[in-house]
Amino acid sequence: MQSFGFAIDPRLEDKATEAEKSIKPVVARLNEVLIYNHAKVLNAFQAERVNDYHFNGTTGYGLSDQGRNTLDKVFARVFKTERALVRSQIVSGTHAIALCLYGVLRPGDELLCVTGAPYDTLEELIGIRGEAGGSLRELGITYCQVDLDAGGMPQLDKIAAAIKPQTKMVAIQRSRGYAWRNSVDIAQIKAIIEVVKNVNAQIVVFVDNCYGELVEKLEPTEVGADLVAGSLIKNLGGGIAPTGGYVAGLGHLVELAANRLTAPGIGSAVGASLGINRLLYQGLYLAPLVVGEALRGAVFAAALFASLGFAVSPDYAAERTDLIQAVKLGSPEGMVAFCQGLQRGSPIDAYVLPEPSGMPGYGDQVIMAGGTFIQGATSELSADGPIRQPYCVYLQGGLSYQYVRLGVLLAAQSLLDKGILKL
Ligand SMILES: *Cc1c(COP(=O)(O)O)cnc(C)c1O
């Protein structure tokens, strides 16, 4: 019994050993990207001459905050963009994305999503669900959508045909979100951008980069995206950033986003960093490592659950562009059992039993497993999903591969205990 105090069926342990054997070539391939991205991040630190003065915080307006301003430049180097805005005052990924949409779009403009339905929390913001005051729709900004095809690929012809004179922004979601679909990799993002810019070079191409950062060698901004956004309690916070989000892209677009965060005129010049700078730097420094651990965990989970007879997406050997591993359980009970098992592998709140419930921003009931140091930091190790067809859980994150391995085995054990998994 390798799992020490954790009661795991020996047959599951055997399956885990087999899965680890089969993923070896994939892990080697991942490592090559990780080495590249570690160097990319280190280069950015050194080029901006990061020093310990930058860890000092400011108070009040936070004018001339050298640590904050330099961190913006470090992020801009990682993304190869003119500017970046990295702030603890950006409360989440949804907020970072909102800054970009509200920053750029004006009444009469159209937003075109070209990778199917946007992430759940953007529906109320755009105004396609609910009655939240202040949605884009209420401001006279229209919305149009092109779905992915049956194989999960962007439909380039339909995208070109959907562009109208009033199309101001095209939005691409890199990660699958809560959907049983492919994630959109950098090569596909590049192809979409070429099509869009060919029709109208003035269109702003925005990429929701949540969960995608540092998974491939290139970021969307290196293949023509004008603006990207994401959360610091996902990939780029490295499990260390206690809160925050970022925006990166063309200088004038990042400033428009900053004007929404604060106010026109003060934009990116204000925002006290208090004592958070070191954590944000250190999080970015560790981000390639943590992304690597999470990816290895996802690949293991894919191999294990496939061998147990569950449909998984992506397959363990597939090229990845995000951290998400979907596992189809096929029933609400399966989702609950999986999440309750994974929760037992958490350092925090391991004794609580996750149950489905409502969540701000989500239309369906959601179940979430994640006993994390930072509240809701799905990059630590989590599994969640809306209780709806096809009843999948989305597993992501992990600060160390070994913790993911254990958590995933506990999820499988829970399915076995409930009779949902038969060996
Ligand atoms: C997590 C996520 C978001 C929203 O981020 P929050 O930090 O939860 O607000 C948006 N888009 C995608 C694809 C995500 O994975």
The ligand as an SDF file (V2000), in Angstrom:
LIG
                    3D

 15 15  0  0  0  0  0  0  0  0999 V2000
  -11.9670   31.0600  -14.3230 C   0  0  0  0  0  0  0  0  0  0  0  0
  -12.3570   31.5610  -15.6610 C   0  0  0  0  0  0  0  0  0  0  0  0
  -12.9420   32.8180  -15.8320 C   0  0  0  0  0  0  0  0  0  0  0  0
  -13.3690   33.6950  -14.6870 C   0  0  0  0  0  0  0  0  0  0  0  0
  -12.4600   33.8230  -13.7100 O   0  0  0  0  0  0  0  0  0  0  0  0
  -12.8850   34.0910  -12.1760 P   0  0  0  0  0  0  0  0  0  0  0  0
  -11.5750   34.3930  -11.5910 O   0  0  0  0  0  0  0  0  0  0  0  0
  -13.4870   32.8350  -11.6570 O   0  0  0  0  0  0  0  0  0  0  0  0
  -13.8040   35.2420  -12.1650 O   0  0  0  0  0  0  0  0  0  0  0  0
  -13.2050   33.2400  -17.1050 C   0  0  0  0  0  0  0  0  0  0  0  0
  -12.9410   32.4710  -18.1610 N   0  0  0  0  0  0  0  0  0  0  0  0
  -12.4010   31.2460  -18.0400 C   0  0  0  0  0  0  0  0  0  0  0  0
  -12.1410   30.4320  -19.2590 C   0  0  0  0  0  0  0  0  0  0  0  0
  -12.0870   30.7540  -16.7900 C   0  0  0  0  0  0  0  0  0  0  0  0
  -11.5490   29.5430  -16.6690 O   0  0  0  0  0  0  0  0  0  0  0  0
  1  2  1  0
  2  3  1  0
  2 14  2  0
  3  4  1  0
  3 10  2  0
  4  5  1  0
  5  6  1  0
  6  7  2  0
  6  8  1  0
  6  9  1  0
 10 11  1  0
 11 12  2  0
 12 13  1  0
 12 14  1  0
 14 15  1  0
M  END
$$$$
